[in-house]
Structure formats: C-alpha cells, structure tokens
Amino acid sequence: MSHPLSRRIDAVLDLDPAARALEFDGTWHTFAEVATLARRVAALAGRARVGIMLRNEPAHVAALLGVLSAGGTVVVINPGRGDDRTRADIEALRLPVLVGLAGDLTALAGESDATRIAISDLRTPPSVSEGTASDDPGRPGVAVRMLTSGTTGPPKRVDLTYDMLARSVIGADPEQAAAPTRVRSGIAIVNSPLVHVGGVFRVLLCIAEARPFVLLRRFDLDLWARAVREYRPRAVSLVPAALRMVLHSDLTRADLAGVSAVTSGTAPLSADDADAFTEKFGIPVLTSYAATEFGGGVAGWTLADHREHWQAKRGSVGRANPGARLRVVDADSGKPLPADQPGLLEVKPAQLGPDAEWLRTTDIARIDADGFLWILGRADQAIIRGGFKVMPDDVRAALEHHPAVQGASVVGLPDPRLGDTPVALVELRAGASATADDLLDFLNTRLARYEMPSEIVIVDAIPRTPSGKPDLTAVRSHFVRV
C-alpha cells in the first residue's frame, strides 16, 4: 500500500482536474496539466533514486510530485551550485535516473550513465535517453534527499522520510487525516527555491491542502507585490532578506491590505526589523525556528502569543510547536540547563514521531521560564546569508584553487539586508598577480551565488595567530566600516 503522502498527492491532483493549480509567469495551469506530466515522469522513473535538477518552474514541480506519488526518492540537485561541483556531485551519487531541463542535462550530467528525462513545460511530454545504469533499490522510506548546510553540522545530504514530510504537511496522524474535498479558494505564493527545504515544504503544503499557488522563479519584489495585490493571501512567508526588501520598498499598507500575518524563518531576523515592518504595514511578523534535519519547524510565534507576549519577549523565535520539545544543555557535559541560562540547543521535532531522540544543534540559545526560545548565536563559524548557510572553508578552498592564491581567510560580515555575507582576505603567491575581479570570475563556476564573497581584499600577508591559523578578529577588522 502506498504511503499517505503519496495518496494525498494523487487525491489532490485528481480532485478537480480543471481547477487552477499554479500560476507561473502570469499563466495559470490546471491540476490536470500538473498531473499529466507528474505521472509521465513517475512511469519513466519508477521507485528508484531520481536526481532532479530543480528549478522553480512548473515542470519541476510536476516532476517532484510524480516521483513522490510513485514512492521513489527525490535526490535534490542544485544546478546553481557551480558547474564543477554539480558535475562532481552527480558523478558521486551514481544515480539511475536524472531529470532536468535539456540544457542542464547536457551541461552538467557529464559521463553519467543514468537514464535522462528531459522536461521543459507542463504541456510538452518529456523526452527520454535510456542509460545503462544498473537497477537501483532506491532508499525505502526516504522521500527527499536534500542537499543541505543546515544548523546541525557541515554540509551533507539529509534524508527526509515520507513520515517526516507527511507529519509536516498533513498532520500528526497522516493515516487518519481526511483529504480535502474541494480546491481551496485562497491562493498562496511560493517564492522559496525548490532546492531549499522551504520550497519543497511549501509546495507540498499547498498540494496537501489543495491550495492553488503562484510560483516565482525567485523572490522578485515587483512580481511578489503583484501577486499579493491580485490574490490577497491572508498569510505570506518572507525570509529575512526578502522581508527587509519589502520593508525598505515603496510598498504601502494598501499594497498588502489582504495580509494578516507574515511568517519569517531560515535566518535570524532582528526585533527592530520585525517592529519596523509591523509599524509600516500594520502586520505582525511571526518568526520561527526550523532546520532541514528536523523536517520542518520546531518553534514559532502564534498570533495569540504575539498579541499577548511580543513586547515582553521581542527577539524570541517563539515557543515549541505542538508535539516538539526543546532544551538547552551544557556544551561539555550535555547536562540540561535551567531557564534563561545560555547553552547549546537540543530538539525533539514532532515530525520525527514520539520516539525521536534529542538532536543537538550548533545554535547557542536560551529558553525562559515561559518556554520562549532565543537564538543567541552559532557555535560554529557558519555564515547565514539570506537563509542559506555558507561554510567559510568551502569559499576559502575555492579561492585557494586559483593558481595565484597563496592563502585565503573568509569571515562573515553583517549585512542589513541579508543578515551576513562572506568576505575574503587573500594573500597572493610571490611573483603572482590577480585582482579581486579576477578571483570573482574564477569563483563563478565553483560556488553558488549565495556563496560568492561580497568583497575580496588582497593583502601582503594574512594576519595569523602564533599557532599559524588566521587571526579571524584581525581579518574581520579589514572590513569593518567606520
């Protein structure tokens, strides 16, 4: 018997085939159109591990739903991570099936012997190039293998099981939850990238609720504002970088007249920005705390809590979600700490079920006597840029591959819009020459856009500690604005 998540996808796709399912570039597509391509991809891919080079386009949404409706495993491949790394990623994964735009498959699939399914739009059948990869047993129970750099460690692939995703988008007991009986009238906006857990979650939530949605390639202020004005969603989701773009735009209360709440997660949002947004638009901002490894959120603000507690608890990311448990522990002993004492955050996400073990994060936090959670910083050196985690060592290593570079040091610099951005101090080899622009050009095919340094400074020598490691405080001082 198929999983409740697969059954829900099938049920909603068949609920009202002629109804509007998603809008893209100003054109609405029906549930029938989404279902047709989804089932074509499902028939071709089977229940194997299926690598999808995900872009925010309707055909990719259909491919994602098709693999999940068939019970396969979607292996998320980000075609924007840099060509070299994407090719290496595909080679290492040894996938039996690859799905993507024809151009992406040609440019990035390299020597892979996978069967290639080229998609373009919802109305065009996929084309297939049969590969020679051996039969694949798949990963039973795993719905999505998300390439992540989440809060609990260095970048890795995280297995999101069918059970986790079903609990996130259907409810605590997916087996007993009744499927929708009609397509909802309210329209959502999906502007999170599908290569990020936030994008996958929001698409699946819309499908689980039979809610039509507007799909944006990325957050674009003008396109987002048009959708908000036209469809008047009651709630919208904005990562902090997008929220600050809206806050500092020329939009008015009238433009957001239908919105009663804004949710914001993936990166820290200052209480000042949240209050400024509420003052300008009259809309409360409900921050939350989540991670890919959790399969969704574990804490957040409700409207009721916001009305009663925000002034006293401003800056908190809210309280534990129903079924989730939070605690703060001593980093060395692992002993739980009393209320208001800072330490490492551990969580038991509801999405992992009643038998979940405590998961230790790399976030320094405190929890007060009323259960409100504050994220105080990070125990590692990760840089959170607009919701994406950048590992300084990845950027450093890419820079040090340049033949003119002797060494590099990368740190995060506060940014009023993005939260933090990576900046790099670079030491050149003796006799070598290169400019900052040369190095940025070199990084273009080696790093994702969000990993690209916002500034590179070339120096005679990187400041170092007595042990020979870069002195990060001194490195950071090169970029401090006076």
Buried (B, 14 or more C-beta within 10 A) or exposed (E): EEBBBBBBBBBBBEBBBEBBBBBBEEEEBBBBBBBBBBBBBBEBBBBBBBBBBBBBBBBBBBBBBBBBBBBBBBBBBBBBBBBBBBBEBBEEBBBBBBBBBBEBBEBBBEEBEBBBBBBBBBEEEBEBEEBEBEEBEBBEEBBBBBBBBBBBBEBEBBBBBBBBBBBBBBBBEBEEBEBBEEBEEBBBBBBBBBBBBBBBBBBBBBBBBBBBBBBBEEBBBEBBBBBBBEBEBEBBBBBBBBBBBBBBBEBEEEBBBBBBBBBBBBBBBBBEBBBBBBEBBEBBBBBBBBBBBBBBBBBBBBEEBBEEBBEEBEBBBBBBBEBBBBBBBEEEEEEEBEEEEBBBBBBBBBBBBEEBEEBBBBBBBBBBEEBBBBBBEBBBBBBBBBBBBBBBEBBBEBBBEBEBBBBBBBBBBEBEBBBBBBBBBBBBEEEEEBEBEBBBEBBEEBBBEBBBBBBBEBEEEBBBEEEEEBBBEBBBEBBEEE
